[in-house]
Amino acid sequence: METFADDDIVSPKLYADESRLHEMFAQLRARDPIHWTEPSEYRPFWAITRQQDILEIETASDIFLAGQRNRLFTKEEERRVRERTGQASILRSLPTLDAPDHRKYRAIFQEWFAPGNLKKLEARVREIVDERLAHVASLGGTFDFVNEVSLWVPLQTIMMIFGVPFEDGDRLHRLSAQLFNPYDPDTARKTEGHGTAEAAQELFEYFKVHLDSRRANPRDDLLSIIAHATVDGKPIDEKDALSNAVTVFVGGHDTTSATISGGLNALLTHPDCFAALHAGSVEVAPAVEEMLRYVSPVRGFMRVASRDYKIGGKIIREGDAVLLFYPSGNRDESVYEDPNRFRLDRGRFTHLAFGCGPHMCLGQMLARLELRAFYTRFFQRVRSAELAGPTSWLESNFLGGPKKMPVKIQLS
């Protein structure tokens, strides 16, 4: 059995190897589920790998705060971010805000992402799905499912919601990948400076033009909501507006894309599940929940303890960081039977793909809508599908999922 070191726990290359990643998490859960971790290039933290501990920490949001250290960066990256921005984080947005600000800023978006409002978007989302499936049908033979299909459904959906032109899709996808996947050699920004901060700045410049436009001429889109948002009766400042625009936009497509492609990968490597959906003997909605559990595209968020806290027999000291590993919690043997198998017979169950507690993903209902729309239409039209080569996964310890996935698909 392979033995894993602290440097493995943060290694982007290891996160591109699904079997090794989940073997590492299984060992941590079994041997040291609250593990003090001292990687060579990162500040130390507690690695939290059991579902019950993740849930406890996430719901204790008055003790475990998001603002001081929210995401895993190397010590050098942290230094460069602070040097460039004067702050611990590049963005000041929902994932990095604590109470009471988090609640106030979340209220800006709450109505837009409510089920009633999303219902109005369903027809347009189905059109986007149908357009992409028509593209698939035109390809014939073998193609890369990620770059031809799964990337575009959520990207075009969030662009529609924001009211930005579809022709900007390639640029916005490239910048999103540079911001959230800075370690993968195929997505990282080529620069001598701090690529993540540079990508954020370019996204700021892009969305500033559109926010200025909405302030002058409001439309029925999310950018107009952000442009005219107020907190405590005052307009939010420009950095807050831009930070939240960037965060909601990027977070609103990358994770869903990973689940669409990772979900199909799971189906094609578990032919019994594919056959059940193809035959209509299993509904799409529970299959989507299993995809979310199994893929777990968000690898983890960090929190910092505001006081000493005892959990699982360990004392987390004031100022200590914890890294909550959602993929590990979603494969926890104490919660799920046969956790490493993709199964469509689990019935009703909970998972951590959207996090939990006050910071639970704002766009979870939108993601479910897109996933259900895609797989409903896909299984209405698919005649056959198979993997046509090895799937490669992102080298990323923040957001994961397939990077390239050659498939052969025939649609009616």
C-alpha positions as CSV (number, residue, x, y, z in Angstrom):
1,M,0.0,0.0,0.0
2,E,1.3,3.4,-0.9
3,T,2.2,5.8,1.9
4,F,1.3,9.4,1.5
5,A,3.3,12.4,2.8
6,D,2.0,15.9,3.7
7,D,3.3,17.2,0.4
8,D,1.0,14.7,-1.4
9,I,-2.1,16.1,0.4
10,V,-1.6,19.4,-1.5
11,S,0.0,18.1,-4.7
12,P,-1.9,19.2,-7.8
13,K,-0.5,16.2,-9.8
14,L,-1.9,13.8,-7.3
15,Y,-5.4,15.4,-7.7
16,A,-5.2,14.5,-11.4
17,D,-5.1,10.8,-10.4
18,E,-8.5,9.9,-9.1
19,S,-7.6,6.4,-7.7
20,R,-4.6,7.7,-5.8
21,L,-6.5,10.7,-4.5
22,H,-9.2,8.6,-3.0
23,E,-6.8,6.1,-1.6
24,M,-5.0,8.9,0.1
25,F,-8.3,10.3,1.6
26,A,-9.3,6.8,2.7
27,Q,-6.0,6.4,4.6
28,L,-6.5,9.7,6.3
29,R,-10.0,8.9,7.3
30,A,-8.9,5.6,8.8
31,R,-5.7,6.7,10.5
32,D,-5.9,10.4,11.2
33,P,-9.1,12.1,10.0
34,I,-8.1,15.4,11.7
35,H,-4.5,15.6,10.5
36,W,-2.0,18.3,11.2
37,T,-0.4,18.9,7.8
38,E,3.0,20.7,7.2
39,P,3.6,20.8,3.5
40,S,7.0,22.2,2.4
41,E,5.6,25.0,0.3
42,Y,2.4,25.9,2.2
43,R,1.6,27.2,5.6
44,P,0.4,24.3,7.9
45,F,-3.2,23.4,8.4
46,W,-5.5,20.7,9.7
47,A,-6.7,18.3,7.0
48,I,-10.4,17.4,7.7
49,T,-11.5,14.3,5.9
50,R,-14.5,12.8,7.7
51,Q,-18.0,14.0,6.7
52,Q,-19.2,14.5,10.3
53,D,-16.2,16.7,11.1
54,I,-16.6,18.8,7.9
55,L,-20.3,19.3,8.8
56,E,-19.5,20.4,12.3
57,I,-16.9,22.9,11.3
58,E,-18.9,24.4,8.4
59,T,-21.9,24.9,10.7
60,A,-19.8,26.5,13.4
61,S,-19.3,29.5,11.2
62,D,-19.0,31.9,14.2
63,I,-15.8,30.1,15.2
64,F,-14.3,28.9,11.9
65,L,-14.0,32.0,9.7
66,A,-13.6,32.2,5.9
67,G,-12.0,35.7,5.6
68,Q,-8.4,35.1,6.7
69,R,-7.5,32.1,4.7
70,N,-10.1,30.7,2.3
71,R,-8.2,28.8,-0.3
72,L,-5.0,26.8,-0.5
73,F,-2.1,28.9,-1.9
74,T,1.6,28.4,-1.5
75,K,3.5,30.7,0.8
76,E,5.0,32.5,-2.2
77,E,1.5,32.9,-3.8
78,E,0.2,34.3,-0.5
79,R,3.1,36.8,-0.3
80,R,2.5,37.9,-3.9
81,V,-1.3,38.3,-3.4
82,R,-0.7,40.4,-0.3
83,E,2.0,42.4,-2.0
84,R,-0.4,43.1,-5.0
85,T,-3.7,43.6,-3.2
86,G,-2.8,44.4,0.4
87,Q,-5.2,41.7,1.5
88,A,-5.1,37.9,2.1
89,S,-7.5,37.2,-0.8
90,I,-7.6,38.4,-4.4
91,L,-11.4,38.7,-4.2
92,R,-13.7,40.0,-1.6
93,S,-16.8,38.0,-2.3
94,L,-19.2,35.6,-0.8
95,P,-16.8,32.7,-0.2
96,T,-14.4,35.0,1.7
97,L,-17.0,36.9,3.8
98,D,-18.1,36.2,7.3
99,A,-21.1,37.3,9.3
100,P,-22.7,39.8,9.2
101,D,-21.3,40.8,5.8
102,H,-21.8,37.4,4.3
103,R,-25.5,37.4,5.0
104,K,-26.0,40.9,3.6
105,Y,-24.1,40.3,0.4
106,R,-25.7,36.9,-0.1
107,A,-29.1,38.6,0.0
108,I,-28.1,40.5,-3.2
109,F,-28.2,37.3,-5.2
110,Q,-30.7,35.2,-3.2
111,E,-33.8,36.2,-5.2
112,W,-32.1,35.6,-8.6
113,F,-31.1,32.1,-7.6
114,A,-34.4,31.2,-6.0
115,P,-36.4,28.3,-7.5
116,G,-39.2,30.5,-8.7
117,N,-36.8,32.8,-10.7
118,L,-34.8,29.9,-12.1
119,K,-38.0,28.3,-13.3
120,K,-38.2,31.1,-15.8
121,L,-34.8,30.2,-17.2
122,E,-35.6,26.5,-17.8
123,A,-36.7,26.9,-21.4
124,R,-33.6,28.8,-22.3
125,V,-31.3,26.3,-20.6
126,R,-33.0,23.5,-22.6
127,E,-32.4,25.5,-25.8
128,I,-28.7,25.8,-24.9
129,V,-28.6,22.0,-24.2
130,D,-30.3,21.2,-27.5
131,E,-28.0,23.5,-29.4
132,R,-24.9,21.7,-27.9
133,L,-26.4,18.3,-28.6
134,A,-27.1,19.3,-32.2
135,H,-23.4,20.2,-32.4
136,V,-22.5,16.8,-31.0
137,A,-24.7,15.1,-33.6
138,S,-22.8,17.0,-36.3
139,L,-19.4,15.9,-35.2
140,G,-19.7,12.2,-35.8
141,G,-17.0,9.8,-34.7
142,T,-14.7,10.6,-31.8
143,F,-14.3,14.0,-30.1
144,D,-13.3,15.5,-26.8
145,F,-16.5,15.7,-24.6
146,V,-15.1,18.3,-22.3
147,N,-14.1,21.0,-24.9
148,E,-17.0,20.2,-27.3
149,V,-19.9,19.7,-24.8
150,S,-19.6,19.9,-21.1
151,L,-17.7,23.2,-21.0
152,W,-20.3,25.0,-23.1
153,V,-23.6,24.2,-21.5
154,P,-22.9,25.9,-18.1
155,L,-20.7,28.6,-19.6
156,Q,-23.4,29.7,-22.0
157,T,-26.0,29.5,-19.3
158,I,-24.1,31.8,-16.9
159,M,-23.3,34.1,-19.8
160,M,-27.0,34.3,-20.6
161,I,-27.8,35.1,-16.9
162,F,-25.1,37.8,-16.8
163,G,-26.1,39.2,-20.2
164,V,-22.7,39.1,-21.8
165,P,-22.1,38.1,-25.4
166,F,-21.6,34.4,-26.3
167,E,-18.7,35.3,-28.6
168,D,-16.7,36.2,-25.4
169,G,-16.9,32.6,-24.3
170,D,-13.4,31.4,-25.2
171,R,-11.8,34.4,-23.4
172,L,-13.9,34.0,-20.3
173,H,-13.3,30.3,-20.1
174,R,-9.6,30.8,-20.4
175,L,-9.5,33.5,-17.6
176,S,-11.7,31.4,-15.4
177,A,-9.3,28.5,-15.7
178,Q,-6.4,30.7,-14.9
179,L,-8.1,32.0,-11.8
180,F,-9.3,28.7,-10.4
181,N,-6.8,26.1,-11.8
182,P,-3.4,27.9,-11.8
183,Y,-1.3,24.8,-11.4
184,D,-2.4,22.8,-14.4
185,P,0.1,23.3,-17.2
186,D,-2.7,23.4,-19.8
187,T,-4.7,26.1,-18.0
188,A,-2.1,28.2,-16.1
189,R,-1.4,31.7,-17.2
190,K,2.0,32.1,-18.8
191,T,3.6,35.0,-16.8
192,E,6.5,36.1,-14.8
193,G,4.2,37.6,-12.2
194,H,1.3,36.3,-10.2
195,G,-0.9,34.6,-12.8
196,T,-4.0,34.2,-10.6
197,A,-4.0,37.9,-9.6
198,E,-3.4,38.9,-13.2
199,A,-6.3,36.8,-14.4
200,A,-8.5,38.3,-11.7
201,Q,-7.5,41.8,-12.9
202,E,-8.3,41.0,-16.5
203,L,-11.7,39.7,-15.4
204,F,-12.2,42.9,-13.3
205,E,-11.5,45.0,-16.4
206,Y,-14.0,42.9,-18.5
207,F,-16.8,43.1,-16.0
208,K,-16.2,46.8,-15.2
209,V,-17.2,47.7,-18.7
210,H,-20.4,45.8,-18.4
211,L,-21.2,47.0,-14.9
212,D,-20.8,50.6,-16.1
213,S,-23.1,49.9,-19.0
214,R,-25.8,48.5,-16.6
215,R,-25.6,51.4,-14.3
216,A,-26.4,53.7,-17.3
217,N,-28.9,51.3,-18.9
218,P,-30.2,48.5,-16.6
219,R,-31.3,45.2,-18.1
220,D,-33.1,42.1,-16.9
221,D,-29.8,40.3,-16.0
222,L,-27.7,39.5,-13.0
223,L,-25.0,42.2,-13.8
224,S,-27.7,44.8,-13.5
225,I,-28.6,43.5,-10.0
226,I,-24.9,43.7,-9.0
227,A,-24.5,47.1,-10.6
228,H,-27.3,48.6,-8.5
229,A,-26.8,46.5,-5.3
230,T,-26.9,48.2,-1.9
231,V,-25.8,47.0,1.6
232,D,-27.0,48.8,4.6
233,G,-28.7,51.3,2.4
234,K,-25.5,52.3,0.5
235,P,-24.3,51.2,-2.9
236,I,-21.6,48.5,-2.7
237,D,-18.2,49.7,-3.7
238,E,-16.5,48.9,-7.0
239,K,-14.2,46.2,-5.7
240,D,-17.1,44.4,-4.0
241,A,-19.2,44.6,-7.1
242,L,-16.4,43.3,-9.3
243,S,-15.3,40.6,-6.9
244,N,-18.8,39.2,-6.6
245,A,-19.4,39.4,-10.3
246,V,-16.2,37.4,-11.0
247,T,-16.8,34.9,-8.2
248,V,-20.4,34.1,-9.2
249,F,-19.6,34.0,-12.9
250,V,-16.6,31.7,-12.6
251,G,-18.1,29.5,-9.8
252,G,-21.3,29.4,-11.9
253,H,-19.9,27.3,-14.7
254,D,-16.6,25.5,-13.9
255,T,-18.0,23.2,-11.3
256,T,-21.1,22.3,-13.3
257,S,-19.0,21.6,-16.4
258,A,-16.8,19.2,-14.3
259,T,-19.9,17.4,-13.0
260,I,-21.4,17.0,-16.5
261,S,-18.1,15.5,-17.8
262,G,-17.3,13.6,-14.6
263,G,-20.8,12.3,-14.5
264,L,-20.6,10.9,-18.0
265,N,-17.2,9.4,-17.2
266,A,-18.7,7.6,-14.2
267,L,-21.6,6.3,-16.4
268,L,-19.3,5.0,-19.1
269,T,-17.1,3.2,-16.5
270,H,-20.2,1.8,-14.8
271,P,-22.2,0.4,-17.8
272,D,-25.0,-0.9,-15.6
273,C,-25.8,2.7,-14.6
274,F,-25.6,3.9,-18.1
275,A,-28.0,1.2,-19.3
276,A,-30.5,1.9,-16.5
277,L,-30.7,5.6,-17.4
278,H,-30.8,4.8,-21.1
279,A,-33.7,2.4,-20.5
280,G,-35.5,4.9,-18.3
281,S,-35.6,2.5,-15.4
282,V,-33.9,5.2,-13.2
283,E,-34.8,8.8,-13.0
284,V,-32.3,11.5,-13.9
285,A,-32.7,13.6,-10.7
286,P,-31.2,11.0,-8.3
287,A,-28.6,10.1,-10.9
288,V,-27.5,13.8,-10.8
289,E,-27.1,13.7,-7.0
290,E,-24.9,10.6,-7.3
291,M,-22.8,12.4,-10.0
292,L,-22.4,15.4,-7.6
293,R,-21.3,13.1,-4.8
294,Y,-19.0,11.0,-6.9
295,V,-17.3,13.9,-8.9
296,S,-17.1,16.4,-6.0
297,P,-15.5,19.1,-8.2
298,V,-14.8,21.5,-5.3
299,R,-11.8,19.9,-3.6
300,G,-11.9,22.0,-0.5
301,F,-12.2,25.4,1.2
302,M,-10.3,26.6,4.2
303,R,-11.4,28.2,7.5
304,V,-9.5,29.7,10.4
305,A,-10.4,29.1,14.0
306,S,-11.2,32.3,16.0
307,R,-10.8,30.4,19.3
308,D,-9.6,27.0,20.6
309,Y,-12.0,24.2,19.5
310,K,-12.0,20.6,20.4
311,I,-13.1,18.1,17.7
312,G,-12.5,14.4,17.2
313,G,-10.1,14.3,20.2
314,K,-7.9,17.1,18.8
315,I,-7.6,20.7,19.8
316,I,-7.6,23.2,17.0
317,R,-6.0,26.3,18.3
318,E,-7.0,29.9,17.8
319,G,-5.5,31.0,14.5
320,D,-5.1,27.5,13.1
321,A,-6.4,26.8,9.6
322,V,-8.5,23.8,8.6
323,L,-8.9,22.5,5.0
324,L,-12.3,20.8,4.5
325,F,-11.9,18.1,1.9
326,Y,-15.4,17.6,0.4
327,P,-14.4,14.7,-2.0
328,S,-13.2,12.8,1.1
329,G,-16.4,13.5,3.0
330,N,-18.4,12.3,0.0
331,R,-16.5,8.9,0.0
332,D,-16.8,8.4,3.8
333,E,-17.3,4.7,4.6
334,S,-19.3,5.5,7.7
335,V,-21.9,7.4,5.6
336,Y,-22.1,5.6,2.3
337,E,-22.2,1.9,1.5
338,D,-19.6,1.0,-1.2
339,P,-18.5,4.7,-1.4
340,N,-16.1,4.3,-4.3
341,R,-18.7,2.8,-6.6
342,F,-21.0,5.0,-8.7
343,R,-24.5,3.7,-7.8
344,L,-28.0,4.9,-8.8
345,D,-29.8,2.9,-6.0
346,R,-28.8,5.0,-3.0
347,G,-32.2,6.6,-2.6
348,R,-32.4,9.9,-0.8
349,F,-29.1,11.0,0.7
350,T,-27.1,14.1,1.5
351,H,-23.6,15.0,0.1
352,L,-21.1,17.8,0.4
353,A,-20.6,18.7,-3.3
354,F,-22.1,22.2,-2.6
355,G,-20.6,22.5,0.9
356,C,-22.9,23.1,3.8
357,G,-23.7,25.7,6.5
358,P,-24.0,29.4,5.7
359,H,-21.4,29.2,2.8
360,M,-23.3,26.5,1.0
361,C,-23.2,27.1,-2.7
362,L,-25.5,29.9,-3.8
363,G,-26.0,28.4,-7.3
364,Q,-26.8,24.8,-6.3
365,M,-30.3,25.0,-7.7
366,L,-29.0,26.4,-11.0
367,A,-26.4,23.6,-11.2
368,R,-29.1,20.9,-10.6
369,L,-31.3,22.5,-13.2
370,E,-28.5,22.4,-15.8
371,L,-27.5,18.9,-15.0
372,R,-31.0,17.5,-15.1
373,A,-31.7,19.4,-18.4
374,F,-28.6,18.1,-20.0
375,Y,-28.9,14.4,-19.0
376,T,-32.7,14.3,-19.6
377,R,-32.2,15.4,-23.2
378,F,-29.0,13.4,-23.6
379,F,-30.7,10.1,-22.7
380,Q,-33.7,11.0,-24.9
381,R,-31.3,11.2,-27.9
382,V,-28.3,9.0,-27.2
383,R,-28.0,5.7,-29.2
384,S,-24.6,4.7,-28.1
385,A,-21.7,6.1,-26.1
386,E,-18.3,4.9,-25.1
387,L,-14.9,6.2,-24.0
388,A,-12.5,6.5,-26.9
389,G,-9.3,6.9,-24.9
390,P,-8.0,7.7,-21.4
391,T,-9.6,10.6,-19.5
392,S,-7.1,13.2,-18.2
393,W,-8.0,15.2,-15.0
394,L,-7.1,18.7,-14.0
395,E,-4.0,19.1,-11.9
396,S,-5.7,21.3,-9.3
397,N,-6.0,21.1,-5.5
398,F,-9.0,23.6,-5.6
399,L,-11.3,22.6,-8.5
400,G,-11.2,19.3,-10.2
401,G,-12.8,17.3,-13.0
402,P,-11.9,15.9,-16.4
403,K,-9.7,18.1,-18.6
404,K,-9.9,15.9,-21.7
405,M,-12.3,13.0,-22.3
406,P,-12.3,11.4,-25.8
407,V,-15.6,9.8,-26.5
408,K,-17.6,8.2,-29.3
409,I,-21.2,9.2,-29.2
410,Q,-24.1,8.6,-31.6
411,L,-27.3,10.6,-31.2
412,S,-30.6,10.2,-32.9
